[in-house]
Amino acid sequence: MCCGDDEIVGPTVDVEFFTEVWKAFDKYPDARQKYSISTLPLQAKRLGVNLQTDEAVTRYDGDRIITEFEPRQARRAHHMCCEWSEPHHWGSCVRWCQE
């Protein structure tokens, strides 16, 4: 979390949710290495981005991870990762990683 976000989101705010997430990671330890939890909607709100019309695209630049918001595209060819979000019905990525 960043910049005071832990006061409105995160394990100290959504205790029951995170307890269940940790239980799932304990039950499926291999998944622990594949997934993370982020607050992309909160980040988008702070930046004035609408996740209904825009999506985050993440790229790697040396030792930096850079995320920029772009208009949503109908298709994407090949991606290293996708971040799904329930408000977008799990079938829609809200963040892509570029190759």
C-alpha positions in Angstrom: 0.0 0.0 0.0 1.1 3.5 -0.5 0.7 7.0 0.7 -2.0 6.5 3.4 -3.9 3.9 1.4 -3.6 1.5 4.3 -6.1 3.7 6.2 -8.9 3.0 3.7 -7.9 -0.4 2.1 -5.8 -3.4 3.0 -5.5 -6.1 5.6 -6.2 -3.8 8.6 -9.4 -2.5 7.0 -10.8 -5.6 5.3 -9.7 -8.1 7.9 -12.2 -10.9 7.1 -11.5 -10.7 3.4 -7.7 -10.9 3.8 -8.0 -13.7 6.4 -9.8 -15.7 3.8 -7.3 -14.8 1.1 -4.4 -15.9 3.3 -6.3 -19.2 4.0 -6.6 -19.7 0.3 -2.9 -19.1 -0.2 -2.2 -21.6 2.6 -4.4 -24.1 0.9 -2.8 -23.5 -2.5 0.8 -22.6 -1.8 1.8 -22.7 -5.5 -0.7 -19.9 -6.2 1.0 -17.7 -3.6 3.9 -17.3 -6.1 1.6 -16.4 -9.0 -0.7 -13.8 -7.7 -0.8 -10.5 -5.7 -3.4 -8.1 -4.5 -3.3 -4.5 -5.5 -5.6 -1.5 -5.2 -5.7 -0.5 -8.9 -9.2 1.0 -8.6 -8.0 3.3 -5.8 -4.9 4.2 -7.9 -7.1 4.9 -10.9 -9.4 7.1 -8.8 -6.5 9.2 -7.5 -5.3 9.7 -11.0 -8.8 10.5 -12.4 -8.9 7.4 -14.6 -12.2 5.6 -15.5 -11.6 1.8 -15.5 -14.7 1.3 -17.6 -13.1 3.1 -20.5 -9.4 2.9 -19.7 -7.0 0.1 -18.8 -3.7 0.0 -17.1 -0.7 -1.2 -19.2 2.4 -2.1 -17.3 5.8 -2.3 -18.8 9.3 -3.1 -17.4 12.1 -0.6 -17.8 15.3 -1.9 -16.2 14.5 -2.2 -12.5 11.3 -0.1 -12.8 7.7 -1.1 -13.3 5.8 1.6 -15.2 2.0 1.6 -15.4 0.2 3.9 -17.8 -3.5 4.2 -18.5 -4.7 3.9 -22.1 -8.1 3.6 -23.8 -9.5 0.1 -23.6 -8.8 -1.9 -26.7 -11.0 -4.7 -28.0 -8.1 -7.1 -28.4 -4.6 -7.8 -27.2 -2.3 -10.3 -28.8 0.0 -11.9 -26.2 0.5 -10.8 -22.7 2.7 -11.7 -19.8 0.1 -11.0 -17.2 -3.5 -9.8 -16.7 -5.1 -8.3 -13.6 -8.8 -9.2 -13.3 -11.3 -7.3 -11.2 -14.7 -8.4 -10.1 -16.4 -5.2 -10.9 -15.5 -6.0 -14.5 -17.0 -9.5 -14.2 -13.6 -11.4 -14.0 -13.6 -11.7 -17.8 -12.0 -8.3 -18.4 -8.5 -7.3 -17.6 -8.0 -4.0 -15.8 -4.2 -4.1 -16.1 -2.0 -5.7 -18.9 1.7 -6.2 -19.0 3.5 -5.5 -22.2 6.0 -7.9 -23.5 
